[in-house]
Amino acid sequence: MGSFYKEQDLTCTDSEQATIIWNSDLPKSEILNGLREIFSATTDEALKAQIQKRFDIEAEMERNFTQNDERYFFIFVPDDDDEWESCYFASLDAAVAHGIDHSKETFKILKAPFSDKFGDCHVDEDSDKIYIGGEACYTKDGVLLDCECYTEEISISFSHPDPSCYEDAYIPLQSPFEIGDIVRMAGDSRPAIVQVSKEEWFRDLERNSSGVRQIPPSYDNTRLTVEFLEDGEMYHGHPYILLLEKIEQWDDELEWDLLQAASRLTKGEGMIDDFLYYYHMYRNQWKKE
């Protein structure tokens, strides 16, 4: 994808770079670090104000998550997400200490209110929202990577995206992929078949640019629909388009035969019997392994 943009001599503004980073599937800590780099280098004062607002929001969420007035409890979630090993604590410090002692890498801490205290969990006295908890991720050493706090609206309100803000902006990313292309995500071991043609992608760009988008930009202009091949199955996915690269070969000969058969079928050039032949061979081989 990167080489395609270089060949087309396409560049992104600081605000567009911020939009791409914000809507990526990177860990929150890496997203915020990327925004800090842009904040330090950009001369776009409006963008700097927007990024600073995001930093303020993140800081407020961290304060809300770490505070406790005996209306909440904390749940340690182990690396393998085995619910039977989850542990409950009255304090965040105790939950984090347990995580440091019982985690292999990163771990999560959930914050939830006691049921009989839920109605009293206002964000503040003047707020029309109830704070219903949150989730945080920590390193093995107990360093907070990111956290999210959740609220429930008391009164009905409607929120509309602000296209002038990098978080809600629409960027008409170009796609170098054609329907049926065999691709993979950079650094990933899963191959996939592209399900969207360049013409379809371009039509979506035109429609979305006209201001009739109904879903967040993180789904309708940065992700491409594909069918992944993994663990004996093919399944639907929406990977981040900027991380995709086209491949012309694959180490596993049977998987490559199946991918090519799936590619031809997606293009409308192949036969279902051809695809099923390789798919069942692949399934049988995978079961034996």
ChimeraX attribute file (.defattr): number of C-alpha atoms within 10 A of each C-alpha:
attribute: neighborCount
match mode: 1-to-1
recipient: residues
	/A:1	16
	/A:2	12
	/A:3	10
	/A:4	14
	/A:5	16
	/A:6	10
	/A:7	8
	/A:8	9
	/A:9	8
	/A:10	11
	/A:11	10
	/A:12	13
	/A:13	10
	/A:14	19
	/A:15	24
	/A:16	17
	/A:17	16
	/A:18	26
	/A:19	23
	/A:20	25
	/A:21	20
	/A:22	20
	/A:23	20
	/A:24	19
	/A:25	13
	/A:26	11
	/A:27	11
	/A:28	17
	/A:29	14
	/A:30	15
	/A:31	17
	/A:32	20
	/A:33	12
	/A:34	15
	/A:35	24
	/A:36	16
	/A:37	11
	/A:38	19
	/A:39	21
	/A:40	9
	/A:41	11
	/A:42	13
	/A:43	11
	/A:44	13
	/A:45	10
	/A:46	13
	/A:47	19
	/A:48	20
	/A:49	13
	/A:50	17
	/A:51	22
	/A:52	15
	/A:53	12
	/A:54	15
	/A:55	15
	/A:56	12
	/A:57	12
	/A:58	17
	/A:59	14
	/A:60	12
	/A:61	17
	/A:62	18
	/A:63	13
	/A:64	18
	/A:65	24
	/A:66	14
	/A:67	11
	/A:68	16
	/A:69	8
	/A:70	11
	/A:71	15
	/A:72	21
	/A:73	19
	/A:74	25
	/A:75	21
	/A:76	27
	/A:77	24
	/A:78	22
	/A:79	16
	/A:80	10
	/A:81	12
	/A:82	9
	/A:83	10
	/A:84	8
	/A:85	13
	/A:86	13
	/A:87	15
	/A:88	17
	/A:89	17
	/A:90	15
	/A:91	18
	/A:92	22
	/A:93	13
	/A:94	14
	/A:95	21
	/A:96	25
	/A:97	13
	/A:98	16
	/A:99	27
	/A:100	19
	/A:101	11
	/A:102	16
	/A:103	20
	/A:104	13
	/A:105	13
	/A:106	19
	/A:107	25
	/A:108	25
	/A:109	25
	/A:110	21
	/A:111	26
	/A:112	19
	/A:113	20
	/A:114	13
	/A:115	9
	/A:116	8
	/A:117	11
	/A:118	16
	/A:119	12
	/A:120	11
	/A:121	19
	/A:122	17
	/A:123	15
	/A:124	10
	/A:125	8
	/A:126	7
	/A:127	11
	/A:128	14
	/A:129	17
	/A:130	18
	/A:131	22
	/A:132	19
	/A:133	21
	/A:134	21
	/A:135	17
	/A:136	19
	/A:137	21
	/A:138	20
	/A:139	18
	/A:140	18
	/A:141	15
	/A:142	18
	/A:143	12
	/A:144	17
	/A:145	16
	/A:146	20
	/A:147	23
	/A:148	17
	/A:149	19
	/A:150	17
	/A:151	15
	/A:152	13
	/A:153	12
	/A:154	11
	/A:155	7
	/A:156	6
	/A:157	6
	/A:158	4
	/A:159	5
	/A:160	6
	/A:161	12
	/A:162	11
	/A:163	13
	/A:164	13
	/A:165	18
	/A:166	23
	/A:167	23
	/A:168	17
	/A:169	19
	/A:170	25
	/A:171	20
	/A:172	16
	/A:173	18
	/A:174	19
	/A:175	19
	/A:176	17
	/A:177	22
	/A:178	18
	/A:179	20
	/A:180	25
	/A:181	26
	/A:182	27
	/A:183	22
	/A:184	21
	/A:185	17
	/A:186	13
	/A:187	8
	/A:188	9
	/A:189	10
	/A:190	13
	/A:191	22
	/A:192	29
	/A:193	26
	/A:194	24
	/A:195	21
	/A:196	18
	/A:197	17
	/A:198	14
	/A:199	12
	/A:200	13
	/A:201	20
	/A:202	15
	/A:203	12
	/A:204	16
	/A:205	18
	/A:206	13
	/A:207	12
	/A:208	19
	/A:209	14
	/A:210	9
	/A:211	10
	/A:212	9
	/A:213	13
	/A:214	8
	/A:215	11
	/A:216	14
	/A:217	21
	/A:218	19
	/A:219	14
	/A:220	19
	/A:221	23
	/A:222	22
	/A:223	20
	/A:224	20
	/A:225	18
	/A:226	24
	/A:227	21
	/A:228	22
	/A:229	18
	/A:230	14
	/A:231	11
	/A:232	15
	/A:233	12
	/A:234	16
	/A:235	11
	/A:236	13
	/A:237	15
	/A:238	15
	/A:239	21
	/A:240	19
	/A:241	20
	/A:242	19
	/A:243	15
	/A:244	22
	/A:245	19
	/A:246	19
	/A:247	12
	/A:248	9
	/A:249	12
	/A:250	13
	/A:251	7
	/A:252	8
	/A:253	10
	/A:254	15
	/A:255	19
	/A:256	17
	/A:257	17
	/A:258	21
	/A:259	26
	/A:260	21
	/A:261	23
	/A:262	28
	/A:263	22
	/A:264	20
	/A:265	17
	/A:266	18
	/A:267	15
	/A:268	12
	/A:269	12
	/A:270	15
	/A:271	13
	/A:272	13
	/A:273	11
	/A:274	15
	/A:275	19
	/A:276	14
	/A:277	12
	/A:278	20
	/A:279	22
	/A:280	13
	/A:281	13
	/A:282	18
	/A:283	14
	/A:284	12
	/A:285	12
	/A:286	13
	/A:287	9
	/A:288	6
	/A:289	6
